[in-house]
Amino acid sequence: MQTSRLQNFFQNRVVRSFIAYSIFRAFYGAGILAVAYFVSTSAEAPWPVTVGIFLCSMVLSRLLFKRIKGRKNMNPDSDTTNEL
């Protein structure tokens, strides 16, 4: 059975990684926004604290995603036939 172009596109490692990272950032970003909103309104922290939360979240999100991605790559069942 011949695969379509769209299936080939979604089987590409770069595309799959981009989609996974986008989904991760959507959920993580919503969580960070909720925390920053709570800190800035309920705790009445000054705005530099909120900016600090966002700066720290940029670094933390990259570390978390690398760790999540590393666990997937360690899985022996992962598909490695679609390498670039």
PAGU-991202 format. One record per residue (C-alpha): residue number from 1; x, y, z. Coordinates in nm, 2 decimals. Last residue first. Layout:
! PAGU-991202
@seq:NUM px:X py:Y pz:Z
...
This chain:
! PAGU-991202
@seq:84 px:1.69 py:1.24 pz:0.81
@seq:83 px:1.59 py:0.94 pz:1.02
@seq:82 px:1.25 py:0.78 pz:0.96
@seq:81 px:1.35 py:0.43 pz:1.06
@seq:80 px:1.41 py:0.51 pz:1.42
@seq:79 px:1.06 py:0.43 pz:1.55
@seq:78 px:1.06 py:0.41 pz:1.93
@seq:77 px:1.01 py:0.07 pz:2.09
@seq:76 px:1.35 py:0.08 pz:2.26
@seq:75 px:1.25 py:0.39 pz:2.46
@seq:74 px:1.56 py:0.60 pz:2.53
@seq:73 px:1.46 py:0.85 pz:2.26
@seq:72 px:1.12 py:0.90 pz:2.44
@seq:71 px:1.30 py:0.97 pz:2.77
@seq:70 px:1.53 py:1.22 pz:2.60
@seq:69 px:1.23 py:1.41 pz:2.46
@seq:68 px:1.08 py:1.44 pz:2.80
@seq:67 px:1.42 py:1.56 pz:2.95
@seq:66 px:1.47 py:1.80 pz:2.66
@seq:65 px:1.12 py:1.93 pz:2.71
@seq:64 px:1.17 py:1.99 pz:3.08
@seq:63 px:1.50 py:2.17 pz:3.02
@seq:62 px:1.35 py:2.39 pz:2.75
@seq:61 px:1.05 py:2.47 pz:2.97
@seq:60 px:1.26 py:2.56 pz:3.27
@seq:59 px:1.46 py:2.82 pz:3.07
@seq:58 px:1.16 py:3.00 pz:2.94
@seq:57 px:0.98 py:2.96 pz:3.27
@seq:56 px:1.26 py:3.14 pz:3.45
@seq:55 px:1.21 py:3.44 pz:3.22
@seq:54 px:0.83 py:3.44 pz:3.26
@seq:53 px:0.85 py:3.41 pz:3.64
@seq:52 px:1.11 py:3.69 pz:3.65
@seq:51 px:0.87 py:3.92 pz:3.45
@seq:50 px:0.60 py:3.85 pz:3.71
@seq:49 px:0.84 py:3.94 pz:3.99
@seq:48 px:0.95 py:4.25 pz:3.81
@seq:47 px:0.57 py:4.35 pz:3.80
@seq:46 px:0.55 py:4.39 pz:4.18
@seq:45 px:0.37 py:4.12 pz:4.37
@seq:44 px:0.01 py:4.17 pz:4.47
@seq:43 px:-0.02 py:3.81 pz:4.59
@seq:42 px:-0.37 py:3.77 pz:4.45
@seq:41 px:-0.32 py:3.97 pz:4.13
@seq:40 px:0.04 py:3.94 pz:4.01
@seq:39 px:0.11 py:3.60 pz:4.16
@seq:38 px:-0.22 py:3.45 pz:4.04
@seq:37 px:-0.17 py:3.59 pz:3.69
@seq:36 px:0.18 py:3.46 pz:3.67
@seq:35 px:0.06 py:3.11 pz:3.79
@seq:34 px:-0.22 py:3.10 pz:3.53
@seq:33 px:0.01 py:3.22 pz:3.25
@seq:32 px:0.27 py:2.96 pz:3.35
@seq:31 px:0.00 py:2.69 pz:3.33
@seq:30 px:-0.13 py:2.80 pz:2.99
@seq:29 px:0.23 py:2.81 pz:2.86
@seq:28 px:0.30 py:2.46 pz:2.98
@seq:27 px:-0.01 py:2.33 pz:2.80
@seq:26 px:0.05 py:2.51 pz:2.47
@seq:25 px:0.43 py:2.46 pz:2.49
@seq:24 px:0.40 py:2.08 pz:2.52
@seq:23 px:0.16 py:2.07 pz:2.22
@seq:22 px:0.40 py:2.29 pz:2.01
@seq:21 px:0.70 py:2.07 pz:2.12
@seq:20 px:0.52 py:1.76 pz:2.01
@seq:19 px:0.42 py:1.91 pz:1.68
@seq:18 px:0.77 py:2.03 pz:1.61
@seq:17 px:0.92 py:1.69 pz:1.70
@seq:16 px:0.68 py:1.52 pz:1.47
@seq:15 px:0.77 py:1.76 pz:1.19
@seq:14 px:1.14 py:1.71 pz:1.24
@seq:13 px:1.11 py:1.33 pz:1.26
@seq:12 px:0.91 py:1.31 pz:0.93
@seq:11 px:0.62 py:1.07 pz:0.97
@seq:10 px:0.37 py:1.36 pz:0.95
@seq:9 px:0.50 py:1.46 pz:0.60
@seq:8 px:0.50 py:1.10 pz:0.48
@seq:7 px:0.14 py:1.07 pz:0.58
@seq:6 px:0.05 py:1.39 pz:0.40
@seq:5 px:0.23 py:1.28 pz:0.09
@seq:4 px:0.02 py:0.96 pz:0.08
@seq:3 px:0.15 py:0.61 pz:0.16
@seq:2 px:0.14 py:0.34 pz:-0.10
@seq:1 px:0.00 py:0.00 pz:0.00
